[in-house]
Structure formats: C-alpha cells, structure tokens
Amino acid sequence: MAKSIQEWINEGEVIYKAAMEEYHTLERQLDELETRLAAKQEEVNRVAALLGKPPVEGNRRLAAQLVSEHGPNSVPNSQATIARALTGSFGARAR
C-alpha cells in the first residue's frame, strides 16, 4: 500500500529533526575545537617566539554549501533515499 502524504510529511519531520540535532551537536563540537585550536596556536606562537621560529597563522574556519541535484520538491520517493539522507550520504557524491 502506498504511503499517504501525511506519512511522508511525518517521515520528513523525523529526518529533519534528526538532521538538525546532529547539526547542532557538530556545531558545538566545532566551537569547542576552535577554542582549543586558538589556545594551542597561542602556545605554539609563544614557544616559536622563544626559539626564533615564525608564528603559525590562524583562522582556518571553512564554509560549506549544500548543493542538491534536484529541486526541493523532487526528491525520489523511496526508502533508500530516506536512508541515505539519515546516514548523511545523500549528497556525498563527488562533483
């Protein structure tokens, strides 16, 4: 039996909620790593100054943009698509 639109919407909401939770977790981890990196950079630069070595450069923050091959309303309707989205491999193909 085919799924109803409401079932698809409910599954989409579950996928969205899980993805947002993972996003926020990763964002917090990134903030913590950036703080640790800045402290380590300061330490390395203090030692470098004592030894006459050049300081290390900072600000390695990268930006990323999600790019989809399909428009927002044209995602194929299959469990494989949902599974790929949940595992994060949905847009992992090389471009």
Rosetta constraint file for C-alpha pairs under 8 A:
AtomPair CA 3 CA 7 HARMONIC 6.00 0.50
AtomPair CA 3 CA 8 HARMONIC 6.76 0.50
AtomPair CA 4 CA 8 HARMONIC 6.47 0.50
AtomPair CA 5 CA 9 HARMONIC 6.14 0.50
AtomPair CA 6 CA 10 HARMONIC 6.02 0.50
AtomPair CA 7 CA 11 HARMONIC 6.16 0.50
AtomPair CA 8 CA 12 HARMONIC 6.06 0.50
AtomPair CA 9 CA 13 HARMONIC 6.14 0.50
AtomPair CA 10 CA 14 HARMONIC 6.35 0.50
AtomPair CA 11 CA 15 HARMONIC 6.22 0.50
AtomPair CA 12 CA 16 HARMONIC 6.00 0.50
AtomPair CA 13 CA 17 HARMONIC 6.02 0.50
AtomPair CA 14 CA 18 HARMONIC 6.19 0.50
AtomPair CA 15 CA 19 HARMONIC 6.08 0.50
AtomPair CA 15 CA 82 HARMONIC 7.76 0.50
AtomPair CA 15 CA 85 HARMONIC 7.53 0.50
AtomPair CA 15 CA 86 HARMONIC 6.37 0.50
AtomPair CA 16 CA 20 HARMONIC 6.05 0.50
AtomPair CA 17 CA 21 HARMONIC 6.17 0.50
AtomPair CA 18 CA 22 HARMONIC 6.22 0.50
AtomPair CA 18 CA 86 HARMONIC 7.73 0.50
AtomPair CA 19 CA 23 HARMONIC 6.04 0.50
AtomPair CA 19 CA 86 HARMONIC 7.30 0.50
AtomPair CA 20 CA 24 HARMONIC 6.16 0.50
AtomPair CA 21 CA 25 HARMONIC 6.20 0.50
AtomPair CA 22 CA 26 HARMONIC 6.12 0.50
AtomPair CA 23 CA 27 HARMONIC 6.05 0.50
AtomPair CA 24 CA 28 HARMONIC 6.18 0.50
AtomPair CA 25 CA 29 HARMONIC 6.27 0.50
AtomPair CA 26 CA 30 HARMONIC 6.02 0.50
AtomPair CA 27 CA 31 HARMONIC 6.23 0.50
AtomPair CA 28 CA 32 HARMONIC 6.28 0.50
AtomPair CA 29 CA 33 HARMONIC 6.14 0.50
AtomPair CA 30 CA 34 HARMONIC 6.05 0.50
AtomPair CA 31 CA 35 HARMONIC 6.29 0.50
AtomPair CA 32 CA 36 HARMONIC 6.31 0.50
AtomPair CA 33 CA 37 HARMONIC 5.94 0.50
AtomPair CA 34 CA 38 HARMONIC 6.09 0.50
AtomPair CA 35 CA 39 HARMONIC 6.34 0.50
AtomPair CA 36 CA 40 HARMONIC 6.13 0.50
AtomPair CA 37 CA 41 HARMONIC 6.01 0.50
AtomPair CA 38 CA 42 HARMONIC 6.24 0.50
AtomPair CA 38 CA 58 HARMONIC 7.50 0.50
AtomPair CA 39 CA 43 HARMONIC 6.33 0.50
AtomPair CA 40 CA 44 HARMONIC 6.08 0.50
AtomPair CA 41 CA 45 HARMONIC 6.02 0.50
AtomPair CA 41 CA 56 HARMONIC 6.70 0.50
AtomPair CA 41 CA 57 HARMONIC 7.98 0.50
AtomPair CA 41 CA 58 HARMONIC 7.26 0.50
AtomPair CA 42 CA 46 HARMONIC 6.23 0.50
AtomPair CA 43 CA 47 HARMONIC 6.44 0.50
AtomPair CA 44 CA 48 HARMONIC 5.95 0.50
AtomPair CA 44 CA 55 HARMONIC 7.50 0.50
AtomPair CA 44 CA 56 HARMONIC 7.41 0.50
AtomPair CA 45 CA 49 HARMONIC 5.99 0.50
AtomPair CA 45 CA 54 HARMONIC 7.81 0.50
AtomPair CA 45 CA 55 HARMONIC 5.00 0.50
AtomPair CA 45 CA 56 HARMONIC 6.43 0.50
AtomPair CA 46 CA 50 HARMONIC 6.52 0.50
AtomPair CA 47 CA 51 HARMONIC 6.34 0.50
AtomPair CA 48 CA 52 HARMONIC 5.84 0.50
AtomPair CA 48 CA 53 HARMONIC 4.59 0.50
AtomPair CA 48 CA 54 HARMONIC 6.24 0.50
AtomPair CA 48 CA 55 HARMONIC 6.07 0.50
AtomPair CA 49 CA 53 HARMONIC 6.03 0.50
AtomPair CA 49 CA 54 HARMONIC 7.28 0.50
AtomPair CA 49 CA 55 HARMONIC 7.22 0.50
AtomPair CA 66 CA 91 HARMONIC 7.78 0.50
AtomPair CA 67 CA 91 HARMONIC 7.44 0.50
AtomPair CA 68 CA 91 HARMONIC 6.84 0.50
AtomPair CA 70 CA 74 HARMONIC 5.75 0.50
AtomPair CA 70 CA 75 HARMONIC 6.48 0.50
AtomPair CA 71 CA 75 HARMONIC 7.41 0.50
AtomPair CA 75 CA 81 HARMONIC 7.79 0.50
AtomPair CA 76 CA 81 HARMONIC 6.70 0.50
AtomPair CA 77 CA 81 HARMONIC 7.00 0.50
AtomPair CA 78 CA 82 HARMONIC 6.69 0.50
AtomPair CA 79 CA 83 HARMONIC 6.06 0.50
AtomPair CA 80 CA 84 HARMONIC 6.08 0.50
AtomPair CA 81 CA 85 HARMONIC 6.21 0.50
AtomPair CA 81 CA 90 HARMONIC 7.20 0.50
AtomPair CA 82 CA 86 HARMONIC 6.16 0.50
AtomPair CA 83 CA 87 HARMONIC 6.17 0.50
AtomPair CA 84 CA 88 HARMONIC 6.06 0.50
AtomPair CA 84 CA 89 HARMONIC 5.06 0.50
AtomPair CA 84 CA 90 HARMONIC 4.70 0.50
AtomPair CA 85 CA 89 HARMONIC 6.22 0.50
AtomPair CA 85 CA 90 HARMONIC 4.81 0.50
AtomPair CA 88 CA 92 HARMONIC 7.47 0.50
AtomPair CA 89 CA 93 HARMONIC 7.84 0.50
